Amino acid sequence: MTSSAFDPARPYRLSPSVALRPEPFGALAYHFGNRRLSFLKAPELVELVRNLDGRASVRDALAEVPERRRDAFRRALASLAAADMIIPIEAEPQP
């Protein structure tokens, strides 16, 4: 369940409940928990989603996307977050 609004300043990752199935147009994302299906309509978006986990923030990940496509990809990621396809990575507690 999404606890807050999508925040590109935070790091996100693909939910462990989501499977990506490659397709010629990009991929299908299926969430086994809520049974939602999403279409990722660009191979570059699929690659971005797969690699979110290794980035400091969504903003950092989007820096590698051509500027003319960033807004569309940001909207797509916000939609995926609203569907719990991608989830925020919680900060590890400090000792």
N, C-alpha and C positions, 0 to 999 in steps of 0.2 A: 504494500500500500504506500502511495506517495504521501510523505509527511509535510512537504512544503513545495512551493513553486520552483520551477526550473531556474537554476542559477548558474549561468555560464562561468562564473568565477570559481565554482566548485569542481572537484574531480568527479567523474561518473564512470560507470562500467556497465557492460551488458549484464543483465540480470541472469543469475544461474538458472532461472526457470525458463529462459528463452533459448530457442534453437533457431539458428539461421540456416536457411536452405538456399544455396546459390541458384540463381536463375539468370537467363541471358540479360535481363534488364537490371539486375542488381541482386536482390534476395527477398525471400519471404521470411518474416520474423514471426514465430509462433510462441506465445506465452502459455506454458502448460498449466499455470495456476489460474489465470483469469480467462483463458481460452481466446484471447484476442489474437488477431492476425493483422500484421502490418506489412505493407509493401515498401521496401527500400528501393527506390526507383533509379538509383545510380550506383555503379560499382564503387565509385569513390566514396559514397556515403557508407556503403557496407564496410569498406576498409577503415574509414574513420571510426565507425561504431566498434569494430573489432579491436581497435587500438586505443580506445579511450582510457582503458585501465592503466596504461603506462604514462599518462600525461598528468601534469600538475593541475590542470583545469580544462574545461571545455574550450575556453578562450585560447589556451595554449595549443590545443589540438587543432582548432580552426585556423590558426596562424599559417598552417601548411596548405590550406585550401585557397585556391585562387580567389582574390578579393570579390570578383563579380558573383561568386557562388556562395560566399559566406553567410549572407542573410538567409538564403534558402536552406542551407544546411543547418543553421542555428534554429530555424523554425521546425525543421524535420526532427532535430534532436529534442526540442521542447515537446513536440507531439509524442515522441517515443518515451520521454520521461513521464508525461501525463498518463500514458498507457502502461507504465511500469516496465517497459521493455529495457530501458536503461535506468539505473538507480545510482543515487549519490554514494560516493565512497566516504564512509564516516572517518573522521580524524581519529588516529589512535590516541588513547589516553596517555598523558604525560606522567612519568613516574614521580 
